[in-house]
Amino acid sequence: MASLPDCCVVLLGTNELADRALHRHLRGHYAVHCVARIADVEKLALDHPPDAVVCEQQLDDGRGVDLLHRMRFAYPHAVRVLLLQSARREEMVRAINDAAVYQVVSPPFEPEQLMLVLKRALESRELSRLHRYLSRELKFADDVIRHENDRMSRTLQETYQFDTMVFVSDKMAEVCNTARKAALTDLPVLIEGETGTGKELMAKAIHHFSARKQQTFLAQNCGAITDDLLLSELFGHKRGSFTGAISDRLGLFVAAHQGTVFLDEISDISPAVQVGLLRFLQDGEVKAIGSDSTKHADVRIIAASNRPIRQLVEEGKFRRDLYYRLKGFEISIPPLRERPEDIPVLTDFLIKKYSEVFSRNIPGVASQAQQKLRSYAFPGNVRELENEIRRTVATVENGEFITLQHLSAEIARARPRPDRASPQAVTLDGRTLKDRVEQLEAALVRAALERHQGNHTHAADELGLSRVGLSNKLKRYGIERPGRPEAA
């Protein structure tokens, strides 16, 4: 498993490591680079990141243990082996602790001996990597199995990443499945969700998976902008049509011909702009401000709002006909607090992203810090999580895990959320003690049924009831039977 020609092994020294027989023996299994100075290792590592470093203690420009100590942080996954002449116990222990040396070898030694040390070390490293990978994958799979049936499990595997949107929750899987279907059509799309949930990322993903992906994607925020300026941005204007119009402007709809235009905060546009947008959606014609002629623009519209448009329609603040024109497909992105199972995968994704940006090596998040992240409500949604990870990656020591002390004070103080199916999450608003006891009893029955996927036999056993007794409880509290009552 570890004896591969592409494994880079660096030999640093002038005495024992200069043996030609050793070189020949190792080159049959690894890509071997022999150097004599510490400075040469650091130059070599820029083009050939080492998988293993074997060095002598006494070198021309320093000590081997000091180099291995630096390598521990610069290349934490590289196996470090130190050749120590004296090999006194105290010196060996100090070297192992300071540089996290895998093994101290005392010369003289046979080439086969060093070969065996490297083979075992690289195999151990590969097994550790596989263990981390499989542990993470098994955790994700366990979350899916507990919350989804077989059909949804397959769906989540297929849509684990939708363009740049990373998730593992069933809610986001359903949203992205709808978005995939929308991408295959030319219908307008209306995306609703709280600020920071990733509405523009969703719009870009839909464009990326559509037949228009080779064409232009242009975005316009419709909030906090005057009507004249917004109309000019969308439809264009002719020179001299109003004060400040010193040249012709094409407008987004014409500029994005055969592409996609994303209109963010569509709920903020005025009735006058709503009329112009409705006319464009009906016939695709664009008339620039101050122009007597019209142009045709083939543009797909994706609109987004952080407020429910349907509610604005009922309040008379948004045109009903425009709403129905925009909602060819309607997509609602759930806030992050409603899908905490997405927080670990988003955190891992963002750590990798910003580790590359800041040229850092951050292995991950400690378990206590991860629990706090999952407990926090994130009112700013994914955007707030991204800002938090970006800050911590920029400030944490290179090679160090993100721990509780690195998190913001608000997140560090977060308390675990009660299980939505647990009785702690139930509001007991009955007037009498009897009413409240019945509410709690109904909640316990629902929770047991949910934990056992509707299996009445198992739920009855957990509650200490007979199946007839459970059936009576279901009738008494009007609880729908979520599954077949037969034993699994």
Rosetta blueprint (number, residue, H / E / L):
1 M L
2 A L
3 S L
4 L L
5 P L
6 D L
7 C L
8 C E
9 V E
10 V E
11 L E
12 L E
13 G L
14 T L
15 N L
16 E H
17 L H
18 A H
19 D L
20 R H
21 A H
22 L H
23 H H
24 R H
25 H H
26 L H
27 R H
28 G L
29 H L
30 Y L
31 A E
32 V E
33 H E
34 C E
35 V E
36 A L
37 R L
38 I H
39 A H
40 D H
41 V H
42 E H
43 K H
44 L H
45 A H
46 L H
47 D H
48 H L
49 P L
50 P L
51 D L
52 A E
53 V E
54 V E
55 C E
56 E E
57 Q L
58 Q E
59 L E
60 D L
61 D L
62 G E
63 R E
64 G H
65 V H
66 D H
67 L H
68 L H
69 H H
70 R H
71 M H
72 R H
73 F H
74 A H
75 Y L
76 P L
77 H L
78 A L
79 V E
80 R E
81 V E
82 L E
83 L E
84 L L
85 Q L
86 S L
87 A L
88 R L
89 R H
90 E H
91 E H
92 M H
93 V H
94 R H
95 A H
96 I H
97 N H
98 D H
99 A H
100 A L
101 V L
102 Y L
103 Q E
104 V E
105 V E
106 S L
107 P L
108 P L
109 F L
110 E L
111 P H
112 E H
113 Q H
114 L H
115 M H
116 L H
117 V H
118 L H
119 K H
120 R H
121 A H
122 L H
123 E H
124 S H
125 R H
126 E H
127 L H
128 S H
129 R H
130 L H
131 H H
132 R H
133 Y H
134 L H
135 S H
136 R H
137 E H
138 L H
139 K H
140 F H
141 A H
142 D H
143 D H
144 V H
145 I H
146 R H
147 H H
148 E L
149 N L
150 D H
151 R H
152 M H
153 S H
154 R H
155 T H
156 L H
157 Q H
158 E H
159 T L
160 Y L
161 Q E
162 F E
163 D L
164 T L
165 M E
166 V E
167 F L
168 V L
169 S L
170 D H
171 K H
172 M H
173 A H
174 E H
175 V H
176 C H
177 N H
178 T H
179 A H
180 R H
181 K H
182 A H
183 A H
184 L L
185 T L
186 D L
187 L L
188 P L
189 V E
190 L E
191 I E
192 E E
193 G L
194 E L
195 T L
196 G L
197 T L
198 G L
199 K H
200 E H
201 L H
202 M H
203 A H
204 K H
205 A H
206 I H
207 H H
208 H H
209 F L
210 S L
211 A L
212 R L
213 K L
214 Q L
215 Q L
216 T L
217 F E
218 L E
219 A E
220 Q E
221 N E
222 C L
223 G L
224 A L
225 I L
226 T L
227 D H
228 D H
229 L H
230 L H
231 L H
232 S H
233 E H
234 L H
235 F H
236 G L
237 H E
238 K L
239 R L
240 G L
241 S L
242 F L
243 T L
244 G L
245 A L
246 I L
247 S L
248 D L
249 R E
250 L L
251 G L
252 L H
253 F H
254 V H
255 A H
256 A L
257 H L
258 Q L
259 G L
260 T E
261 V E
262 F E
263 L E
264 D E
265 E L
266 I H
267 S H
268 D H
269 I L
270 S L
271 P H
272 A H
273 V H
274 Q H
275 V H
276 G H
277 L H
278 L H
279 R H
280 F H
281 L H
282 Q H
283 D H
284 G L
285 E E
286 V E
287 K L
288 A L
289 I E
290 G L
291 S L
292 D L
293 S L
294 T L
295 K E
296 H E
297 A L
298 D L
299 V L
300 R E
301 I E
302 I E
303 A E
304 A E
305 S E
306 N L
307 R L
308 P L
309 I H
310 R H
311 Q H
312 L H
313 V H
314 E H
315 E L
316 G L
317 K L
318 F L
319 R L
320 R H
321 D H
322 L H
323 Y H
324 Y H
325 R H
326 L H
327 K L
328 G L
329 F E
330 E E
331 I E
332 S E
333 I L
334 P L
335 P L
336 L H
337 R H
338 E H
339 R L
340 P H
341 E H
342 D H
343 I H
344 P H
345 V H
346 L H
347 T H
348 D H
349 F H
350 L H
351 I H
352 K H
353 K H
354 Y H
355 S H
356 E H
357 V H
358 F L
359 S L
360 R L
361 N L
362 I L
363 P L
364 G L
365 V E
366 A L
367 S H
368 Q H
369 A H
370 Q H
371 Q H
372 K H
373 L H
374 R H
375 S H
376 Y L
377 A L
378 F L
379 P L
380 G L
381 N H
382 V H
383 R H
384 E H
385 L H
386 E H
387 N H
388 E H
389 I H
390 R H
391 R H
392 T H
393 V H
394 A H
395 T H
396 V L
397 E L
398 N L
399 G L
400 E L
401 F L
402 I E
403 T L
404 L H
405 Q H
406 H H
407 L L
408 S L
409 A H
410 E H
411 I H
412 A H
413 R L
414 A L
415 R L
416 P L
417 R L
418 P L
419 D L
420 R L
421 A L
422 S L
423 P H
424 Q H
425 A H
426 V L
427 T L
428 L L
429 D L
430 G L
431 R L
432 T L
433 L H
434 K H
435 D H
436 R H
437 V H
438 E H
439 Q H
440 L H
441 E H
442 A H
443 A H
444 L H
445 V H
446 R H
447 A H
448 A H
449 L H
450 E H
451 R H
452 H L
453 Q L
454 G L
455 N L
456 H H
457 T H
458 H H
459 A H
460 A H
461 D H
462 E H
463 L H
464 G L
465 L L
466 S L
467 R H
468 V H
469 G H
470 L H
471 S H
472 N H
473 K H
474 L H
475 K H
476 R H
477 Y H
478 G L
479 I L
480 E L
481 R L
482 P L
483 G L
484 R L
485 P L
486 E L
487 A L
488 A L
